């Protein structure tokens, strides 16, 4: 498992703020875009949604998966600055499965499948991880990671998207889904990763809006 909290990886030694007029957030998940939009709003960072499937390498390293996706997105969108994320649920009892394969597992067996798989499993500990990759130009890559420890619920609770109805963050009695958007965004793995990105972005970059 990875260390708890949020961290940033990359060469971040810059002395002059660089202007970025438009920042593309590339994802096929509209719900994810809205969630990230709300997280970045207090930092004054605007993102533009690009709905595009990206190259996903087979790797257990979630940071590397996000980094490769960002490089693919950068090449697809005419060398404009891009932001992507890769998220996964790492379940202790399954040696970290589904991890980087969370999106595929969600599509194939669904949340009901996970509940069935974990029937009778006493160790329900899990970590929800987001790795955010920011590629502002052709020579730099920056990766920011956030994670929240918690447990897998014994049944689906709530109606939000993704793994929210089965993940209960540590120290809480409700799933992400039960918390709603505001409650989840106050503590989530995605919040930690994107806030780490936002602090770095505002220190080294600036946006100018028309």
N, C-alpha and C positions, 0 to 999 in steps of 0.2 A: 504494500500500500504506500501511497505517497504521504508526505508530511501534511498535517492539517493546516488550514488557512489558505492564504493566497501568496503567490510568489511570482517573480518575473525572471525570465531568462533571456539573455541576449546582450549585445554590445550597446550599452545605453549612454556612452560618453559623448554628449553633445553640448555645445556651449551657446549656440544661436538657435532661436525658435524658428522653425520652418513652417511656411504657410501651406496649408492644405485646404483647398476650396471645397472639395467633395470627397467624402469618405464612404466607400461602398461596403455594406455589410451583406455578405453573400451566404444565403441559406434558402433552402426550399421550404422551410418551416415558417409560415407567417406568424404563428404564435410566438415563436422564438424571437423573431424580429421585434414584435411589439414589446415583449418583455425586456429586451436589451435597450430598446428605445427609451423605456421608462427609467431604467437603471442609469443611463447616460445623461438623461435630461438635467438633473441637478448640476452636472459638470459643464453644461453648456455645449455639449458635443452633439452634433447632428449626424445622423447616418442615413444613407439612401439604400433602400432594399433592392437587391439583385437576386432574382429567383433563378438559381443555376445549380445543377448537380456538379460536384467537383470530384477530382481524383482522390480516392481514399486507398492508401497503401495498406497492406497487411502487416501490421506491427502492433506489439503490445505496449508501445510507448505512445501514450496519448498526445504528448507534446509534439512528437515528430509527425504524427498523423495530421494535427492541426497545421503545423508548419508547411507540410507538403500541400495541403489544401489551399493555404494562402498563396503559395507560389503559383499554383495552377490558376487561382482566381486572378492574380495579378497579370498573368499572361493573357487571360481571356478578355479582360476589360481594359485593353489598350494601355497597360502600364499605369493605371490609376491606383491610388492608395486603397488597400482593401483590408477588411477585418473579417475573420471567420472564427467559428468555435467548433470544438468537438467535445461532446459530453458523454459520460458513461457512468453506470452503476456497477461498482465492484463489490460483489457479495463474498464475504469471508468464507462461508460454508462451501462455496463453489470455486475456491481458489481464485477469486477475482472475476469470474464469469458473471455477467456478459462483458463487462469492461468496455473496451474499444468497439466491441461488436453489439453494443446496446441497441442501436437503431435497427440493425438486422434482426436481432432477437425479438424486438418489439413487434416488428412486421410479421415475423413468422409464427411465434407462439403466443404473443400478446401477453397482457397482464394476467389474464386468467391462467395462462400456461405457467407463469412464474409462481402464482399462488399454489398451483397443483404440484409443481416441482418442490416447493418448500413445505409441503404438508408433512408434519411430523418432525421437521428440522428445528432443533432447539436454538442453535446459534444463528440468529437472524441479523447479525451485524452486517453493515454495508457502508460504503463510502460513495457519495455522489461527487463526481469530479467534472469540472469544466476546464478546458485548455483553450485560451484565446490567442490567436496568432494575428499579428498586425504587420503588414508589409507596406511600408510607405514609399519605397523606391526599389530599384533593382539590386541594391547592395546590402540592404538591411532587413533583418527578420527579428521580430520581438515576440516572445511567448510569455503569457501570464496565466497562472493557474490558481484556481480556487477549489476548495473541497469542504464538504460537510459530512461528518460522521453521523451515523444513525442506524436505523433498523428497517427491515422489510415487514410491513404489516401482514396480519394473518388473513385479511380480506381487503377487497377494494373499497376505499372510502373516499368519496368526493368524485367530481366529474371533470377535473381539469385534464390537460393533455399530457402525453408522455408518461413517465413513471411517477408523476405526482401523486396518483391515488394509492400507491403502495409504499412510498418512502416516508418514514417518520424521522425527522432530524433529532439528534441527541439532545436531551433536555426538554423535549416537547412531547405532548401526548397526541398531537394531531398530525395527519399526513400533510404534505405540501398542498394537496388538493383542498383539504379542509381549511387551510389557512387563507386561501384565496390569493389573488395576485399581489395585493399590498403586503400581506403577511409573509408570503414566500419571498418576495423581493427584498424584504428587510434582513433576511438571514441566509439566503441561498448560496450555493456553490457558484452559480453564475454571477450573482451580485459581487462576490469576493473577487472573482477573476476580472470582471469588467471594471470594477472600481480600481483595481490595481492598474489596469490599462489606462483608465481615465486620468489617474494622478500622473502617470508617466507622460501621457499625451499632452496634458495641460502644462507640464513642465518644459517639454521640448518642442511642442508644435502649437500652432494656432489655426483657427478657421476664420475665414472671411466670407460672409453671406451677402448675396446680392439683394 
